[in-house]
């Protein structure tokens, strides 16, 4: 079954993408949640027109995302956490903590656009992926240090 995404869906696609999904997933989750519409001729034409009209706006958004990635550059963040004697932290570092650390440096990145390459359970150096735009992705290094 083909559907047109009305919003970004992690692991599936971005807004206005036409994707093929299983009918149960489309009919029971995506369409009722308002994340997608059925891809028929008329809705494909509407999406094509919307994409054409939004092309200029999309270029500006992509340029802003690229500018943010360039400004972040090779920044290394310090994330304080409570650490035990063995170097293991209590709990784990979350995307919310990394988003707050980026805000403290002057970069506004939504926590939903951050993903870790691995679980952060011990003190040390890690990397995180920033999904700033569907064509602009950036990695940022961060150190987990004892409070």
C-alpha positions as CSV (number, residue, x, y, z in Angstrom):
1,X,0.0,0.0,0.0
2,X,1.3,3.4,-0.9
3,X,0.9,6.4,1.5
4,X,2.0,10.0,1.5
5,X,3.6,11.1,4.7
6,X,2.2,14.2,6.3
7,X,5.0,14.5,8.8
8,X,8.5,13.0,9.4
9,X,8.3,9.4,10.6
10,X,11.6,8.1,12.0
11,X,12.8,5.0,10.2
12,X,10.2,5.4,7.4
13,X,10.6,8.8,5.6
14,X,10.1,12.5,5.6
15,X,7.2,14.8,5.0
16,X,5.6,14.5,1.5
17,X,7.5,11.3,0.7
18,X,5.5,8.5,-1.0
19,X,6.4,5.3,0.7
20,X,5.2,1.7,0.5
21,X,4.1,0.2,3.8
22,X,2.1,-2.9,4.8
23,X,-1.6,-2.2,4.7
24,X,-2.1,-2.9,8.4
25,X,0.6,-0.4,9.4
26,X,-0.9,2.2,7.1
27,X,-4.6,1.7,7.9
28,X,-4.2,1.0,11.6
29,X,-1.5,3.4,12.6
30,X,-0.2,6.0,10.1
31,X,-3.6,7.2,8.7
32,X,-5.5,7.3,12.1
33,X,-2.6,9.1,13.8
34,X,-2.6,11.7,11.0
35,X,0.9,10.9,9.9
36,X,-0.1,9.8,6.4
37,X,-2.8,9.8,3.7
38,X,-3.6,7.2,1.1
39,X,-1.6,7.9,-2.1
40,X,-4.2,8.1,-4.9
41,X,-3.9,10.2,-8.1
42,X,-5.5,13.3,-6.7
43,X,-3.4,13.3,-3.5
44,X,-0.2,12.7,-5.5
45,X,-1.1,15.8,-7.7
46,X,-1.7,17.9,-4.6
47,X,1.6,16.8,-3.0
48,X,3.5,17.5,-6.3
49,X,2.0,21.1,-6.3
50,X,2.9,21.6,-2.7
51,X,6.4,20.5,-3.2
52,X,6.8,22.8,-6.2
53,X,5.5,25.8,-4.2
54,X,7.6,24.9,-1.2
55,X,10.9,24.4,-3.1
56,X,12.2,27.9,-2.3
57,X,11.2,27.7,1.3
58,X,12.9,24.3,1.6
59,X,16.2,25.6,0.2
60,X,16.2,28.3,2.9
61,X,15.5,25.7,5.6
62,X,18.3,23.4,4.2
63,X,20.7,26.4,4.1
64,X,19.9,27.2,7.7
65,X,20.4,23.6,8.8
66,X,23.8,23.5,6.9
67,X,24.7,26.8,8.6
68,X,23.9,25.4,12.0
69,X,26.0,22.3,11.2
70,X,28.9,24.5,10.1
71,X,28.7,26.6,13.2
72,X,28.7,23.5,15.5
73,X,31.7,22.2,13.6
74,X,34.1,20.1,15.8
75,X,32.5,21.2,19.1
76,X,33.1,18.8,22.0
77,X,30.6,19.1,24.8
78,X,30.9,18.2,28.5
79,X,28.0,16.3,30.0
80,X,28.2,16.0,33.8
81,X,26.7,12.9,35.4
82,X,26.9,11.1,38.7
83,X,29.5,8.4,38.4
84,X,30.2,5.4,40.6
85,X,33.7,4.2,41.6
86,X,33.9,1.9,38.6
87,X,33.3,4.7,36.1
88,X,29.7,3.6,35.5
89,X,27.1,6.4,35.6
90,X,23.9,6.2,37.5
91,X,21.2,6.0,34.8
92,X,22.3,7.1,31.4
93,X,22.8,10.3,29.4
94,X,19.7,11.2,27.4
95,X,19.1,13.2,24.3
96,X,17.5,15.9,26.4
97,X,20.7,16.4,28.4
98,X,22.7,16.8,25.1
99,X,20.1,19.2,23.7
100,X,20.4,21.3,26.9
101,X,24.2,21.3,26.6
102,X,23.9,22.5,23.0
103,X,21.5,25.2,24.0
104,X,24.0,26.4,26.6
105,X,26.5,26.8,23.8
106,X,24.0,28.8,21.7
107,X,22.8,26.1,19.4
108,X,19.0,25.2,19.4
109,X,18.6,21.6,18.4
110,X,15.5,19.7,19.3
111,X,16.1,16.5,21.3
112,X,14.1,14.5,18.8
113,X,16.7,15.2,16.2
114,X,19.5,13.7,18.3
115,X,20.4,10.1,18.3
116,X,23.3,8.3,20.0
117,X,25.6,5.9,18.2
118,X,25.7,3.7,21.3
119,X,24.3,3.5,24.8
120,X,25.9,6.0,27.2
121,X,26.3,4.1,30.4
122,X,29.9,4.9,31.5
123,X,32.1,8.0,31.7
124,X,34.1,8.7,28.6
125,X,34.0,10.1,25.1
126,X,31.0,9.4,22.7
127,X,29.5,10.7,19.5
128,X,25.9,11.6,18.7
129,X,24.2,12.2,15.4
130,X,22.3,15.3,14.7
131,X,19.6,15.0,12.0
132,X,19.2,18.7,11.2
133,X,17.5,18.2,7.9
134,X,16.8,15.2,5.6
135,X,20.0,16.1,3.7
136,X,22.0,17.6,6.5
137,X,23.4,15.3,9.2
138,X,26.1,16.2,11.6
139,X,28.0,14.4,14.4
140,X,29.0,16.0,17.6
141,X,31.4,14.6,20.2
142,X,30.7,14.7,23.9
143,X,32.5,13.7,27.1
144,X,30.6,12.3,30.1
145,X,32.4,13.5,33.2
146,X,31.9,13.0,36.9
147,X,29.9,15.7,38.7
